Structures are given as C-alpha cells and as structure tokens.
C-alpha cells in the first residue's frame, strides 16, 4: 500500500505598526526581577530620547524603579506623581514585569474676574 | 614586638575589571571559570561599582552589570588593620571592599577572606578573640586621645586544677570563666583570652573605673559556682592612661608596654595570698610612660591610699599596692 504525500504549505502573516520612539510611553514601571533593569532602561532612553525621561528608584518590595517623562514631573510634584504611579502600579505588577503606562494629566483652572 | 595584621597582608591582588554594560550571564560564567567571587566594574576609565557572585545570582540573567552591581563601592587603604576592615564590613553591610595602595586600585578584600583570617585570631576553646583584638582597639583609642584602662586577669593555681582534675576539666573551667567575664563586663569593654589561663580586658574608661570593675570581677569569679565544685579565684592587674598630645612613637608600642605592666601587676597580685588586685595609680598621662620597671616602682606608693579608702573590701581582703 502506497503512502500519500501531502504538499507542505506555509502561511505568512505580516502586521505593520509604527515603531514608538522611544518604545515606551509616559511611564515605565520596572519590577525588581525584570529582565531589563532601570540602568539599562536609562541608557536606552538616554540614547533614543536624551533628557526626556527621569529614572526614580523606589523603596518597594516589588517595584525597583519608575521611569517618568520629564514633562509630567513639570506638571505635578515628583513625589506625588511617584506615589500615585506606585499605588496604581503595585496592583498589577509583579517583580518580573515591566509595565508601560500612559498617563494623562488634565489641569482644570477656574478663576473669577471683576466685571 | 606585636605585629598587627593589616589588609595589605591578606587581600587579593589579582583581579579583573568588567564593563558596566556586560551582561549578567556573561559575567557569571566568567567568575565561575576564573574562581573569583567578585570584580570591580568600570565605565570607561571610571570605577563605578563592584559586582559579586551573590549579586549575579539574585539578578535576572538578561540584565546588564549596571543593574546588578553595588553602585557605592567602599575603598580602604591597604594599611588598614584587619579589625578595622571587619568594622567597615559590619557598618556597610557590603561583601567586598576595594583596596587602594599608593593611590591606585590595587586589589579586593572579600568578607569571606577576612573572616577566614580573623578566625585565626579567635580562641577556639572559649570563642573569645585573641590579644590582637585588644591591641587594635587600644591603639585606636590611644590615637583618638581617649582614656583607656587594661585589666589583666590571671586564674590562681590553674596548674593545680589541671593536675588534680585533668586538662578536660581545666578547659571546662576556662570556658565557664570566659562566660562569667563576658556576662559581667560593660558593653563598651573589649575582652580577649590572652593566653592559657589569662584574660585581658580593655576599657575606654579611667583607671578608677577599671579598678572598680576588676574588684567586681574578681569578686564575681570568687563567688561563682563552677563545675565539680571547684573553687576558682582570679588575680587582676590594672593600668590606665591617656595620650594628651600627638606623639611620634607608635601607639602599638605603648599598648604593648601597658599590657606588660598590667600582666606584671597580676603576677604580683597572685604572689600575695591575701591580695587579689594590684593596681597602679599613675597620673593619666601615658606620654610620661617609662619602662615597666620604672612605672612599677613609681606607682607603688600612689596606689595605697586611693583604693583602700574608696573601694569596698570583704573581710580578710587587702590590697597590694605595687
């Protein structure tokens, strides 16, 4: 009895998206055992986007550091922003993860003027 | 002449530096192959940290060395005494110190290497440090112009105990004595087993305080219930002083002389059946330190009045002033 040979087929798919420069958004949360540490992130960011991000090392059991876009720190005090990011980040991050976060800050201003 | 061991005598002079951008897994393999436990980390020509095998083990293998190393290396001079290096390890919590010689990075001192060498300065029977420990702290205190006192303690008739009960029992007694002494000295005192049945105690305190402590310790030892109901007594020799100004001579020599005088005093005390403490009231100026013989004769008269009047004595006790 002969063996039927089925023809081999390959399927190729390609997804095209724009490369982000740098490949992160407003905030990166680096876990303590993440494959990329804060120094490596800093050097990468410094090469790709000099002077645009700041690394803040934190004293936290799971999170080693957060990398924050400088523009955000200009809008909100660094300590308050870090505290907010850590409070929200620690709910989903574990020590081996690196999470990128998009942070929108909207400032509402209301003033009364004399008519 | 006592030779105080220094970092220069023991540190590893053969080492290789790694690049701050090297990968953790690469450096882990390198250390494993080379047998080294750590190496300095360079960023170009700048020393930026130290990495140890322990650092590498607890870091993700994909990371770069910059994310695994200790970023604040501590550099010590090669001339630093071993005991000071030990204090530096304890203060910093680091596992590795870098060693500088003649202005250049010349090697590495690991905590393990230091502990191995210091183990030879520990008495295996009692667990107390040996005399090197006292000499180091004495020199340090003298250099800081602090008041110091030395109490030299010598068990009475210990040879008879060894011969009557055997050396094993003698060892048990020595362990018990060291335990009693350790439990009854102030936290700032430094105790060592000086030799056979001799112990030395260094205090950052005035001679009066040391003499009072010596009395208390001889009393405690005398009252303690030792194994096999053996009665133990101890003789003490005390000396103290302070450096008031910078001096060209080596403070280690001064410590040697002080220790020698204290030991001679304990011998004198031992010779008298009625006496358990020999102390010298010799002003507080070590800069006037002469030979042991001169000091012994100078201090002889001064000691009498002070201790007889100020320290409580038990019935039948008397102080020998030498």
Interface residues (C-beta under 8 A of the other chain):
Chain A: X33 X34 X35 X36 X37 X38 X39 X40 X43 X96
Chain B: X20 X21 X59 X60 X62 X63 X64 X66 X67 X68
